[in-house]
Amino acid sequence: VFFFNDTATTEIYTEQIVGSVRCVQETGMEKQSEPEVFKAIMGYFSDVGRSCGPQFSRYLNVIVPYLLNCLNQGPYDKEVKLNIFLTLGDMVLGCKENMGQYLGDILKIFEMAFAAAIQLTNDVDNVDYSEQLREKLVDSFTCFLHALCDTSYSQQLLEFVPKVFEFIQYTYQPKFNPTVEFLRNCLALIVDVAHFYGQKVAHLVKTQLTEELVKILKKFDNIPANKKILEYAQNVLSNL
């Protein structure tokens, strides 16, 4: 996918989404036997949503409800659902408050997905998928946090944060074999919440969970990304 800086070309490019939306409705989403088509379309929406947010927003009333419906369908392709969470995260970064009108429904799905990810950890046939789902959920919610923390949906998002922290509290445990990347992203999310909301969340952030994540990542501080997030955590948490 190519992106253009001039408004005229971007407008023409964005209009092509209409055809993609039709393809999603008639092909990608309706035929579960074609998950690769669906994934390709999700990648398209992710790229264009982030790059052409204002122009892209006009199509959200078609795209978002259908994506949420796919997530609500139990038997829908599991790998496709992972792509949907990533796509929703990308779209909210580009479209911001235009995505906010769907936040209530999206948070309900996050809550159900948290429960599903935890439940799947006990299913030997879905251990790998559960790990991927946990990672995608943290990544996707982080996008919503960054996009909406300074909008009229900030409070609604804040009220959901305790449920996210409960999810992290459960899934960071060694028995689930979390990756270092997952633990780093969890700490980054917690510190982002502290950075955006300040004293209002001090009681949520300055906990044993945060201390444990910092302690674990310090064992791998030879990794540049870990060192960076540890410095970020120290700077933000010292001011709470």
C-alpha positions in Angstrom: 0.0 0.0 0.0 1.3 3.4 -1.0 0.5 6.6 0.9 0.5 10.1 -0.6 1.1 13.5 1.1 -0.9 15.7 -1.3 -4.6 16.0 -0.3 -6.0 15.4 -3.8 -4.3 12.1 -4.4 -5.0 10.9 -0.8 -8.7 11.7 -1.4 -8.8 9.6 -4.6 -6.9 6.8 -2.9 -9.3 6.8 0.0 -12.3 6.6 -2.2 -11.1 3.2 -3.3 -12.0 1.9 0.2 -15.6 1.9 -0.9 -14.8 -1.1 -3.2 -12.9 -2.7 -0.4 -15.8 -2.3 2.0 -18.0 -4.0 -0.5 -15.4 -6.8 -0.9 -15.3 -7.2 2.9 -19.1 -7.5 3.1 -19.5 -9.8 0.1 -16.4 -11.9 0.2 -13.9 -11.4 3.1 -16.4 -11.5 6.0 -19.1 -13.7 4.5 -16.9 -16.6 3.5 -15.0 -18.1 6.4 -13.3 -20.4 3.9 -11.3 -17.4 2.7 -9.5 -16.2 5.8 -6.5 -15.0 3.8 -8.7 -12.6 1.8 -10.0 -11.3 5.1 -6.5 -10.8 6.5 -5.4 -9.0 3.4 -8.4 -6.6 3.7 -7.7 -6.1 7.4 -4.1 -5.1 6.5 -5.5 -2.6 4.0 -7.8 -1.1 6.5 -5.0 -0.9 9.1 -2.7 1.0 6.8 -5.2 3.3 5.4 -7.0 3.9 8.7 -3.7 5.1 10.3 -2.6 7.1 7.3 -5.8 8.7 6.1 -7.8 8.9 9.3 -10.1 11.9 8.5 -11.0 10.6 5.0 -11.3 7.0 6.3 -13.7 7.9 9.1 -16.7 8.2 6.8 -16.6 4.4 6.3 -16.4 3.4 10.0 -20.2 3.0 10.3 -19.9 0.2 7.8 -16.6 -1.4 8.8 -16.6 -1.3 12.6 -20.0 -2.8 13.4 -19.3 -5.7 11.0 -15.9 -6.3 12.6 -17.4 -6.4 16.0 -20.0 -8.8 14.8 -17.3 -11.1 13.5 -15.6 -11.0 16.9 -18.9 -11.9 18.5 -19.3 -15.0 16.4 -17.9 -17.9 18.3 -17.0 -20.2 15.4 -15.3 -17.5 13.3 -11.7 -18.2 12.2 -9.5 -17.7 15.3 -6.5 -16.2 13.3 -8.8 -13.7 11.7 -10.0 -12.5 15.1 -6.4 -11.7 16.0 -6.2 -9.5 12.9 -9.4 -7.8 13.8 -8.1 -6.6 17.2 -4.9 -5.3 15.5 -7.0 -3.5 12.9 -9.3 -1.9 15.4 -6.2 -0.6 17.2 -4.7 0.8 14.0 -7.9 2.5 13.0 -8.4 4.2 16.3 -4.9 5.7 16.1 -5.9 7.3 12.8 -9.6 8.1 13.4 -9.5 8.8 17.1 -12.8 10.3 18.3 -14.6 9.0 15.3 -14.0 5.6 16.7 -15.0 6.6 20.2 -18.7 6.2 19.4 -18.0 2.4 19.3 -15.9 2.3 22.4 -18.6 0.9 24.7 -19.2 -2.1 22.4 -15.5 -2.5 21.8 -14.7 -2.6 25.5 -17.4 -5.3 26.1 -15.6 -7.4 23.5 -12.3 -6.8 25.1 -13.7 -8.0 28.4 -15.0 -11.2 26.8 -11.7 -11.7 25.0 -9.8 -11.4 28.3 -11.9 -14.2 29.7 -11.5 -16.3 26.6 -7.7 -15.8 26.6 -7.5 -16.9 30.2 -9.8 -19.9 29.6 -7.8 -21.0 26.6 -4.6 -21.2 28.7 -6.0 -24.5 30.1 -6.7 -26.0 26.7 -3.6 -27.9 25.5 -4.8 -27.5 21.9 -4.9 -23.7 22.2 -1.9 -22.7 24.3 -0.1 -21.0 21.4 -3.3 -19.2 20.3 -4.0 -18.1 23.8 -0.5 -16.6 23.9 -1.0 -14.7 20.7 -4.4 -13.5 21.8 -3.0 -12.2 25.1 -0.4 -10.3 23.2 -2.8 -8.8 20.6 -5.2 -7.7 23.3 -2.5 -5.7 25.2 -1.2 -4.2 21.9 -4.7 -3.3 20.7 -5.8 -1.7 24.0 -2.6 0.3 24.1 -3.6 1.8 20.8 -7.0 2.8 22.2 -5.3 4.3 25.3 -3.0 6.5 23.2 -5.7 7.6 20.8 -8.5 8.4 23.3 -6.8 9.4 26.5 -7.1 13.1 25.7 -10.6 13.0 24.2 -14.1 13.1 25.5 -13.9 9.3 25.9 -11.0 9.5 28.3 -13.1 8.8 31.4 -14.9 5.8 29.9 -11.5 4.4 29.0 -10.2 5.0 32.5 -13.1 3.2 34.1 -12.1 0.1 32.1 -8.5 0.2 33.1 -8.9 -1.9 36.3 -10.2 -4.8 34.2 -7.1 -4.5 31.9 -4.9 -4.6 35.0 -6.7 -7.6 36.3 -6.1 -9.4 33.0 -2.4 -8.5 33.2 -2.2 -9.6 36.8 -3.4 -13.0 35.9 -1.6 -13.6 32.6 1.9 -12.4 33.6 2.4 -15.3 35.9 5.2 -17.7 35.1 2.9 -20.7 34.8 1.7 -19.2 31.5 5.2 -18.8 30.1 4.8 -15.2 29.1 7.4 -13.8 26.6 9.7 -11.0 27.6 8.1 -8.9 24.9 4.6 -9.5 26.4 5.8 -8.5 29.9 7.5 -5.4 28.5 4.3 -4.4 26.7 2.3 -5.0 29.8 4.6 -2.7 31.8 4.6 -0.1 29.1 0.8 -0.1 29.1 0.7 0.3 32.9 3.2 3.2 32.8 1.3 4.8 29.9 -1.8 4.8 32.1 0.2 6.5 34.8 1.6 9.0 32.4 -1.8 10.0 30.9 -3.9 9.9 34.1 -1.4 10.9 36.8 -2.5 10.9 40.4 -5.9 9.6 39.6 -4.4 6.1 38.9 -1.6 6.1 41.5 -3.5 3.5 43.5 -3.8 1.3 40.4 -0.3 1.7 39.2 1.9 1.6 42.3 1.3 -2.0 43.1 3.1 -5.3 43.5 2.2 -6.1 39.9 4.2 -3.2 38.6 7.0 -3.9 41.0 7.1 -7.6 39.8 7.2 -6.6 36.1 10.0 -4.2 36.7 11.9 -6.8 38.7 11.5 -9.4 35.9 12.6 -7.0 33.1 15.6 -5.9 35.0 16.9 -9.5 34.6 16.9 -8.8 30.8 18.1 -5.2 30.9 20.7 -6.1 28.3 17.9 -5.9 25.8 17.7 -2.2 24.6 13.9 -2.2 24.5 13.7 -3.4 28.1 16.2 -0.8 29.2 14.2 1.9 27.5 10.9 0.9 29.2 12.6 0.6 32.6 13.9 4.1 32.3 10.5 5.3 31.2 8.8 3.5 34.2 11.3 5.1 36.6 10.7 8.6 35.3 6.9 8.3 35.3 6.4 6.4 38.5 8.8 8.6 40.6 6.4 11.5 40.0 3.3 9.7 41.3 
